[in-house]
Amino acid sequence: MCMVDKKIINEQQYSDILDIILAFNREVRHSKLLDVLLTKMMGLTNSDAGTLYLSRDDKLHFRIVKNMSLGIDKSMDDIGEWPPVSLDASNIDNISAYVALKREVVVIDDVYADTRFNFSGPKNYDTLTGYRTRSMLVLPLVSHGKNGPEVIGVIQLVNAKNRDTGAISLHTINADVSVLTAIANIAAGILSNSLYAQETTLLFDSLIDVTTQAIDERSAYSRDHTQNVSKYCRAFAEYLNNCFKPGDKYYFSINDVEELALAALLHDIGKIITPLEIMDKSDRLGLRMNDICYRFTIKMYQLEISYLKGDITYEMFVGEKTYVEESLSLIEYINDANLLEDEHIEKICEMSYMTYHTLDGETVPLLSAEDLDSLYIRYGTLTAKERKIMENHVVITGRLLDRITFPDRYKRAPIWARNHHEFLDGTGYPEKLKGDEIDIGSRILTIVDIFEALISNDRPYKIGISIDKSLEVLAKMANDGQLDIELVQLFCESKVWEVFKF
């Protein structure tokens, strides 16, 4: 037996309480939990209508309203934000405010005969709808936190019906108030924990969102990359969820989808320390192009001086000057070229022997070793050294994510994020993982990351290519053993790019 307010709870009431508590514990979604609470309380009292408020900023805010006779079952999302009930002494004649402020349960037999409270709201509602509000039971939802008892909400139960006749009766006939109070207090504790969990989740999500936005905002060339990859990963995982059933290799549960979307948001977090001059490098030479132009100008002046001093003939002057001008024009072309051919590499090699005189009279190469490293880049804009720095963002991503304590439902997200540049054949980085060492989440993230980069038109080092061409690249990489061939085929079938209209 269990005692509540010194009253014996009978077997049926005990069963009802147990059923309600189990219903609370089965539901993890906060909004649904509110609905379960109001529905169960209405059912326990056989009430025709009910309203649930939550307390915030010294006000009671409508969250759910139900009316069986009028067929109303709406949440805040359906009805919008109704005017809240102020929780201050001047509003003590409002029954909900009174219950919240005094932490008392109030039972009204007939609101039209009551003189304690101002029932203009329910009466106006009756006039507008033709409804007849009679009995009312109002309970505070009291949670006991670290700062003591706290009212987190209020429940109004309206027009209890006699279970035999269906007629409106007194609430105290249908249920023991002490039992309802006990249930309300239990529910308040569960709701309080749910609110805390929701706030913690919102804090976690907002910190992730701010971090990823900060990364994207660092570079004008990849501002939407992280968000795009996350959206496409979510869409693809949901597609897999629809194609397969639980237990299948490629099935993604609702939580799996959220975990993958989070991993996508985090996959480039290491770029927060990557130098912008590397991230935003739009050509091979960068700022060194200005120095090269300056040196080539000096070289042409030195040729002219040599001719004027009679050290070289006019024909030699014209020939060498022409070669210097053509070489500079070729360098300017190579600097912005998408792809270098073998003939370009040969000409760069020839230019590596060109020299000029410093102010000290020393003869030095016209093109430095760093200049040549940049000019020899076949594709893209980064030298081997710069690419190493760029690739290091994955290592930094791993280090940063190791500092975050992820909840169990997201425990794979940091692994998926740090492995998004690993290839099945072991040619990826940074760990050179192979085959089964790379799980499905990372494989998907790798495919989507490459796809988004291929189609993107906001990269400084390349022009975006078409959807079809991008899919061909993915297919080739899959056939070469770098990407999961089944997942690439499924990705092509999913057509997530149509959902988001690339």
C-alpha positions as CSV (number, residue, x, y, z in Angstrom):
1,M,0.0,0.0,0.0
2,C,1.0,3.6,-0.6
3,M,0.0,6.6,1.4
4,V,-0.7,10.1,-0.1
5,D,-1.8,12.9,2.1
6,K,-2.8,10.2,4.7
7,K,-5.4,8.6,2.4
8,I,-5.4,5.0,1.3
9,I,-4.9,4.5,-2.5
10,N,-7.1,1.6,-3.6
11,E,-6.0,-1.0,-6.1
12,Q,-7.6,0.7,-9.1
13,Q,-6.0,4.0,-8.3
14,Y,-2.7,2.4,-7.7
15,S,-3.0,0.7,-11.1
16,D,-3.9,4.1,-12.7
17,I,-0.9,5.8,-11.2
18,L,1.4,3.0,-12.3
19,D,0.0,3.1,-15.8
20,I,0.5,6.9,-16.0
21,I,4.1,6.7,-14.7
22,L,4.9,4.0,-17.2
23,A,3.5,6.1,-19.9
24,F,5.6,9.1,-18.8
25,N,8.8,7.0,-18.8
26,R,8.1,5.5,-22.2
27,E,8.0,8.9,-23.8
28,V,11.3,10.8,-24.4
29,R,10.0,13.6,-26.6
30,H,9.2,16.6,-24.5
31,S,6.2,17.9,-26.5
32,K,4.7,14.4,-26.6
33,L,5.3,14.0,-22.9
34,L,3.2,17.1,-22.2
35,D,0.4,15.6,-24.4
36,V,0.6,12.3,-22.5
37,L,0.4,14.1,-19.2
38,L,-2.7,16.1,-20.0
39,T,-4.4,13.2,-21.7
40,K,-3.8,10.8,-18.8
41,M,-5.0,13.3,-16.2
42,M,-8.2,14.0,-18.3
43,G,-8.7,10.2,-18.5
44,L,-8.2,9.6,-14.8
45,T,-10.8,12.3,-14.0
46,N,-13.0,11.6,-17.0
47,S,-12.7,15.3,-17.9
48,D,-14.2,16.7,-21.1
49,A,-11.6,19.4,-21.5
50,G,-8.2,20.4,-20.3
51,T,-5.4,23.0,-20.6
52,L,-1.7,22.7,-19.8
53,Y,0.5,25.7,-19.1
54,L,4.2,25.8,-18.6
55,S,5.9,28.5,-16.4
56,R,8.6,30.7,-17.9
57,D,9.7,34.3,-17.2
58,D,7.1,34.8,-14.4
59,K,4.3,33.9,-16.8
60,L,2.2,30.8,-17.6
61,H,2.3,30.0,-21.3
62,F,-0.3,27.9,-23.0
63,R,1.1,24.6,-24.4
64,I,-1.8,22.3,-25.0
65,V,-5.6,22.7,-25.0
66,K,-8.1,19.8,-25.4
67,N,-11.9,19.8,-25.6
68,M,-13.6,16.4,-26.4
69,S,-17.1,17.9,-27.0
70,L,-15.7,20.5,-29.5
71,G,-13.2,18.2,-31.1
72,I,-10.2,20.4,-30.1
73,D,-6.8,18.9,-29.6
74,K,-4.1,21.5,-30.2
75,S,-0.6,22.3,-29.1
76,M,1.2,25.7,-29.1
77,D,2.5,24.8,-32.6
78,D,-1.1,24.6,-33.9
79,I,-2.6,27.6,-32.1
80,G,0.4,29.9,-32.0
81,E,1.4,31.8,-28.9
82,W,-1.7,32.8,-26.9
83,P,-1.4,35.7,-24.4
84,P,0.4,34.3,-21.3
85,V,-1.0,34.5,-17.8
86,S,1.0,36.9,-15.6
87,L,2.3,35.5,-12.3
88,D,2.1,38.5,-10.0
89,A,-0.1,39.6,-7.0
90,S,-2.2,41.8,-9.2
91,N,-3.4,38.7,-11.1
92,I,-4.2,36.6,-8.1
93,D,-7.9,36.4,-9.1
94,N,-6.9,34.3,-12.1
95,I,-7.3,30.7,-11.0
96,S,-4.3,29.4,-12.8
97,A,-2.1,32.3,-11.5
98,Y,-3.4,31.6,-8.0
99,V,-2.7,27.9,-8.1
100,A,0.9,28.6,-9.4
101,L,1.6,31.3,-6.8
102,K,0.1,29.5,-3.9
103,R,1.0,26.0,-5.0
104,E,-2.5,24.9,-4.1
105,V,-5.0,22.6,-5.7
106,V,-8.3,24.3,-6.4
107,V,-11.6,22.6,-7.1
108,I,-14.5,24.6,-8.4
109,D,-18.0,23.0,-8.6
110,D,-19.5,25.7,-10.8
111,V,-17.5,28.5,-12.3
112,Y,-20.6,30.6,-12.9
113,A,-21.5,30.4,-9.2
114,D,-18.0,31.0,-7.9
115,T,-17.0,34.4,-6.5
116,R,-13.4,33.8,-5.6
117,F,-11.9,34.0,-9.1
118,N,-12.4,36.0,-12.2
119,F,-13.8,33.5,-14.8
120,S,-14.3,36.1,-17.6
121,G,-12.0,34.1,-19.9
122,P,-13.9,30.8,-19.7
123,K,-17.2,32.7,-19.9
124,N,-16.2,34.5,-23.0
125,Y,-15.0,31.2,-24.5
126,D,-18.4,29.7,-23.7
127,T,-20.1,32.7,-25.4
128,L,-18.0,32.3,-28.6
129,T,-18.2,28.5,-28.9
130,G,-21.5,27.6,-27.2
131,Y,-19.7,25.5,-24.7
132,R,-20.7,25.4,-21.0
133,T,-17.9,25.4,-18.6
134,R,-19.0,24.1,-15.2
135,S,-16.6,22.2,-12.9
136,M,-12.9,22.9,-12.8
137,L,-10.0,21.2,-11.1
138,V,-6.7,23.1,-11.3
139,L,-3.4,21.6,-10.1
140,P,0.2,23.0,-9.9
141,L,3.0,21.0,-11.3
142,V,5.6,21.3,-8.6
143,S,9.1,20.1,-9.2
144,H,11.7,19.7,-6.3
145,G,15.0,20.9,-7.7
146,K,18.3,22.0,-6.0
147,N,16.7,25.4,-5.1
148,G,13.6,23.8,-3.5
149,P,10.0,23.4,-4.8
150,E,9.4,25.2,-8.1
151,V,6.1,25.4,-10.0
152,I,6.9,24.5,-13.6
153,G,3.4,24.5,-14.9
154,V,-0.4,24.3,-14.2
155,I,-3.1,21.8,-15.4
156,Q,-6.7,22.8,-15.7
157,L,-9.2,20.0,-15.9
158,V,-12.7,21.0,-17.0
159,N,-16.1,19.4,-16.8
160,A,-15.6,16.0,-15.2
161,K,-18.3,13.6,-16.4
162,N,-20.1,10.9,-14.5
163,R,-18.8,7.6,-15.8
164,D,-22.2,6.0,-15.7
165,T,-24.5,8.8,-16.9
166,G,-22.2,11.0,-18.8
167,A,-23.5,14.1,-17.0
168,I,-21.2,16.8,-15.8
169,S,-20.3,16.2,-12.1
170,L,-18.0,17.4,-9.5
171,H,-14.3,16.6,-10.0
172,T,-14.0,15.3,-6.5
173,I,-16.5,12.5,-7.3
174,N,-14.4,11.2,-10.2
175,A,-10.9,11.1,-8.6
176,D,-9.2,11.6,-5.2
177,V,-7.5,15.0,-5.3
178,S,-4.6,13.6,-3.3
179,V,-4.0,11.0,-6.0
180,L,-4.1,13.6,-8.7
181,T,-1.7,15.8,-6.7
182,A,0.7,12.9,-6.3
183,I,0.6,12.2,-10.1
184,A,1.0,15.9,-10.9
185,N,4.1,16.0,-8.7
186,I,5.6,12.9,-10.2
187,A,4.8,14.3,-13.7
188,A,6.4,17.6,-12.7
189,G,9.7,15.8,-11.8
190,I,9.7,14.0,-15.1
191,L,8.9,17.1,-17.0
192,S,11.6,19.0,-15.2
193,N,14.2,16.4,-16.1
194,S,12.8,16.5,-19.7
195,L,13.1,20.3,-19.8
196,Y,16.7,20.1,-18.4
197,A,17.6,17.5,-21.1
198,Q,16.0,19.6,-23.8
199,E,17.9,22.7,-22.6
200,T,21.1,20.7,-22.5
201,T,20.5,19.4,-26.0
202,L,19.7,22.9,-27.3
203,L,22.9,24.2,-25.7
204,F,24.9,21.4,-27.3
205,D,23.3,22.0,-30.7
206,S,23.7,25.7,-30.5
207,L,27.4,25.4,-29.6
208,I,27.9,23.1,-32.5
209,D,26.0,25.4,-34.8
210,V,28.0,28.5,-33.7
211,T,31.3,26.6,-34.1
212,T,30.5,25.3,-37.6
213,Q,29.2,28.8,-38.6
214,A,32.5,30.3,-37.4
215,I,34.4,27.8,-39.5
216,D,32.4,28.6,-42.6
217,E,32.5,32.3,-42.0
218,R,36.3,32.3,-41.9
219,S,36.3,31.7,-45.6
220,A,34.1,33.3,-48.2
221,Y,34.9,30.5,-50.5
222,S,33.3,27.7,-48.4
223,R,30.7,29.5,-46.4
224,D,27.9,26.9,-47.0
225,H,30.0,23.8,-47.3
226,T,29.5,22.4,-43.7
227,Q,25.7,23.0,-43.7
228,N,25.3,21.6,-47.2
229,V,27.2,18.4,-46.3
230,S,25.1,17.9,-43.2
231,K,21.9,18.4,-45.1
232,Y,22.9,16.0,-47.9
233,C,24.1,13.4,-45.4
234,R,20.7,13.6,-43.6
235,A,18.8,13.3,-46.8
236,F,20.8,10.3,-47.9
237,A,20.5,8.6,-44.6
238,E,16.8,9.1,-44.6
239,Y,16.7,7.6,-48.1
240,L,18.6,4.5,-46.8
241,N,16.1,4.4,-43.9
242,N,13.3,4.1,-46.4
243,C,15.0,1.5,-48.5
244,F,16.1,-0.9,-45.8
245,K,14.6,-2.4,-42.7
246,P,16.0,-2.6,-39.1
247,G,18.9,-5.0,-39.0
248,D,20.0,-4.4,-42.6
249,K,23.5,-3.3,-43.3
250,Y,22.5,0.1,-44.6
251,Y,19.5,0.8,-42.4
252,F,19.7,4.1,-40.5
253,S,17.4,4.6,-37.5
254,I,16.2,8.1,-36.6
255,N,19.0,8.5,-34.1
256,D,21.6,7.2,-36.7
257,V,20.4,10.0,-39.0
258,E,20.9,12.6,-36.3
259,E,24.3,11.2,-35.5
260,L,25.4,11.3,-39.1
261,A,24.1,14.9,-39.5
262,L,26.1,15.9,-36.4
263,A,29.3,14.2,-37.7
264,A,28.9,16.2,-40.9
265,L,28.6,19.4,-39.0
266,L,31.8,18.6,-37.2
267,H,33.9,17.1,-40.0
268,D,35.8,20.3,-40.8
269,I,36.1,21.8,-37.3
270,G,39.9,21.5,-37.5
271,K,39.9,24.1,-40.2
272,I,39.4,26.7,-37.5
273,I,43.2,26.9,-37.2
274,T,44.1,26.3,-40.9
275,P,45.8,29.6,-42.2
276,L,43.4,31.6,-44.4
277,E,46.2,32.1,-46.9
278,I,46.1,28.4,-47.6
279,M,42.3,27.9,-47.2
280,D,41.6,30.8,-49.6
281,K,44.5,30.3,-52.0
282,S,42.9,31.0,-55.3
283,D,46.0,30.5,-57.5
284,R,49.3,28.8,-57.5
285,L,51.6,31.7,-56.5
286,G,49.5,33.8,-54.3
287,L,51.3,36.9,-53.1
288,R,54.6,35.7,-54.6
289,M,53.3,36.7,-58.1
290,N,54.0,40.4,-57.3
291,D,57.6,39.6,-56.3
292,I,58.0,37.6,-59.5
293,C,56.8,40.4,-61.6
294,Y,59.1,42.8,-59.8
295,R,62.1,40.5,-60.4
296,F,61.3,40.1,-64.1
297,T,61.0,43.8,-64.4
298,I,64.5,44.2,-62.9
299,K,65.8,41.5,-65.3
300,M,64.5,43.5,-68.3
301,Y,66.1,46.7,-67.0
302,Q,69.4,44.8,-66.5
303,L,69.2,43.5,-70.1
304,E,68.7,47.1,-71.4
305,I,71.7,48.3,-69.3
306,S,73.9,45.5,-70.7
307,Y,72.9,46.5,-74.2
308,L,73.5,50.2,-73.6
309,K,76.9,49.4,-72.0
310,G,77.7,47.4,-75.1
311,D,78.0,44.1,-73.2
312,I,75.4,42.5,-75.6
313,T,74.3,43.1,-79.1
314,Y,70.9,44.6,-80.0
315,E,69.8,41.2,-81.4
316,M,70.8,39.5,-78.2
317,F,69.0,42.2,-76.2
318,V,65.8,41.8,-78.2
319,G,65.9,38.0,-78.1
320,E,66.5,37.8,-74.4
321,K,64.0,40.5,-73.6
322,T,61.4,38.7,-75.7
323,Y,62.1,35.4,-73.9
324,V,61.7,37.1,-70.5
325,E,58.4,38.7,-71.5
326,E,57.1,35.4,-72.9
327,S,58.2,33.6,-69.8
328,L,56.4,36.0,-67.5
329,S,53.2,35.7,-69.7
330,L,53.4,31.9,-69.3
331,I,53.9,32.2,-65.6
332,E,50.8,34.4,-65.4
333,Y,48.8,31.8,-67.4
334,I,50.1,28.8,-65.3
335,N,49.3,30.7,-62.1
336,D,45.5,30.5,-62.9
337,A,45.4,27.4,-65.1
338,N,43.1,24.6,-64.0
339,L,45.4,21.7,-65.2
340,L,49.0,21.7,-66.4
341,E,50.2,19.7,-69.4
342,D,53.6,18.1,-69.8
343,E,54.7,21.0,-72.1
344,H,54.0,23.5,-69.3
345,I,56.2,21.5,-66.9
346,E,59.0,21.4,-69.5
347,K,58.9,25.2,-69.9
348,I,58.9,25.7,-66.2
349,C,62.0,23.5,-66.0
350,E,63.7,25.7,-68.6
351,M,62.8,28.9,-66.8
352,S,64.4,27.5,-63.6
353,Y,67.8,28.3,-65.1
354,M,67.0,32.0,-65.6
355,T,69.0,34.4,-63.4
356,Y,69.3,38.1,-62.5
357,H,71.6,40.3,-60.4
358,T,70.8,41.5,-56.9
359,L,71.7,45.0,-55.7
360,D,74.8,43.4,-54.2
361,G,75.8,42.2,-57.6
362,E,75.1,38.6,-56.8
363,T,73.7,36.3,-59.5
364,V,70.7,34.4,-58.2
365,P,67.8,32.4,-59.8
366,L,65.0,34.5,-61.2
367,L,62.5,32.0,-59.8
368,S,63.0,30.8,-56.2
369,A,62.6,27.2,-55.0
370,E,59.2,28.2,-53.5
371,D,58.1,29.8,-56.8
372,L,59.0,26.6,-58.7
373,D,57.2,24.3,-56.2
374,S,54.0,26.3,-56.8
375,L,54.5,26.4,-60.6
376,Y,55.0,22.7,-60.8
377,I,51.5,22.0,-59.2
378,R,49.7,19.9,-61.8
379,Y,46.2,20.5,-60.4
380,G,44.8,22.8,-57.8
381,T,46.7,25.6,-56.1
382,L,48.5,24.0,-53.1
383,T,52.1,22.9,-52.9
384,A,52.9,19.6,-51.2
385,K,53.8,21.5,-48.1
386,E,50.6,23.6,-48.1
387,R,48.5,20.5,-48.8
388,K,50.0,18.8,-45.8
389,I,49.0,21.8,-43.7
390,M,45.5,21.7,-45.2
391,E,45.2,17.9,-44.6
392,N,46.2,18.4,-41.0
393,H,42.8,19.8,-40.3
394,V,41.6,16.2,-39.9
395,V,44.1,15.6,-37.2
396,I,43.1,18.8,-35.5
397,T,39.4,17.8,-35.9
398,G,40.2,14.6,-34.0
399,R,42.1,16.4,-31.2
400,L,39.3,18.9,-30.7
401,L,36.5,16.3,-30.7
402,D,38.5,14.2,-28.2
403,R,38.0,17.1,-25.8
404,I,34.2,16.9,-26.1
405,T,32.1,14.4,-24.0
406,F,29.5,13.1,-26.4
407,P,26.4,11.4,-25.1
408,D,26.0,7.7,-26.0
409,R,23.6,8.4,-28.8
410,Y,26.3,10.5,-30.6
411,K,29.4,8.4,-29.6
412,R,30.2,7.5,-33.3
413,A,29.9,11.1,-34.6
414,P,33.5,12.1,-33.7
415,I,34.9,8.9,-35.3
416,W,32.9,9.5,-38.5
417,A,34.0,13.1,-38.6
418,R,37.7,12.4,-38.2
419,N,37.7,9.6,-40.8
420,H,36.0,11.5,-43.7
421,H,39.2,11.6,-45.8
422,E,40.1,7.9,-45.4
423,F,39.7,5.7,-48.5
424,L,39.0,2.0,-48.6
425,D,42.2,1.2,-50.5
426,G,44.3,2.9,-47.8
427,T,45.3,5.9,-49.9
428,G,43.4,8.4,-47.7
429,Y,44.6,10.3,-44.7
430,P,45.6,10.8,-41.9
431,E,45.6,7.2,-40.7
432,K,45.7,5.3,-44.1
433,L,42.8,3.2,-42.9
434,K,41.6,0.4,-45.1
435,G,38.4,-1.6,-45.8
436,D,36.5,-2.6,-42.7
437,E,38.5,-0.2,-40.6
438,I,36.2,2.5,-42.1
439,D,32.6,2.2,-41.0
440,I,29.5,3.1,-42.9
441,G,29.1,6.6,-41.4
442,S,32.5,7.7,-42.5
443,R,32.0,6.1,-45.9
444,I,28.9,8.1,-46.4
445,L,30.4,11.4,-45.2
446,T,33.4,10.9,-47.5
447,I,31.1,10.4,-50.5
448,V,29.0,13.4,-49.7
449,D,32.0,15.6,-48.9
450,I,33.6,14.9,-52.2
451,F,30.3,15.4,-54.1
452,E,29.6,18.7,-52.5
453,A,33.2,19.9,-53.2
454,L,32.9,18.8,-56.9
455,I,29.7,20.6,-57.6
456,S,30.5,23.7,-55.6
457,N,31.2,26.9,-57.5
458,D,32.6,28.9,-54.6
459,R,36.0,27.3,-54.4
460,P,39.0,29.5,-55.1
461,Y,41.0,26.7,-56.8
462,K,38.5,25.2,-59.2
463,I,35.3,25.6,-61.2
464,G,32.3,23.5,-60.1
465,I,31.3,20.7,-62.4
466,S,27.9,19.3,-63.3
467,I,26.0,16.7,-61.3
468,D,26.5,14.1,-63.9
469,K,30.2,14.7,-64.1
470,S,30.4,14.6,-60.3
471,L,28.7,11.3,-60.2
472,E,31.1,10.0,-62.8
473,V,34.0,11.0,-60.6
474,L,32.4,9.2,-57.6
475,A,31.8,6.1,-59.7
476,K,35.4,6.1,-60.9
477,M,36.7,6.4,-57.4
478,A,34.5,3.5,-56.4
479,N,35.6,1.3,-59.2
480,D,39.2,2.2,-58.3
481,G,38.6,0.9,-54.8
482,Q,38.6,4.2,-52.9
483,L,34.9,4.5,-52.2
484,D,32.2,2.0,-51.2
485,I,30.7,1.0,-54.6
486,E,27.3,0.0,-53.1
487,L,26.9,3.3,-51.3
488,V,27.9,5.3,-54.3
489,Q,25.3,3.5,-56.4
490,L,22.7,4.1,-53.7
491,F,23.7,7.8,-53.5
492,C,23.2,8.1,-57.3
493,E,19.8,6.5,-56.9
494,S,18.8,8.7,-54.0
495,K,19.1,12.0,-56.0
496,V,19.4,14.1,-52.9
497,W,20.5,17.0,-55.1
498,E,17.0,17.2,-56.4
499,V,15.6,17.6,-52.9
500,F,17.9,20.6,-52.2
501,K,18.0,21.9,-55.8
502,F,21.8,22.3,-56.2
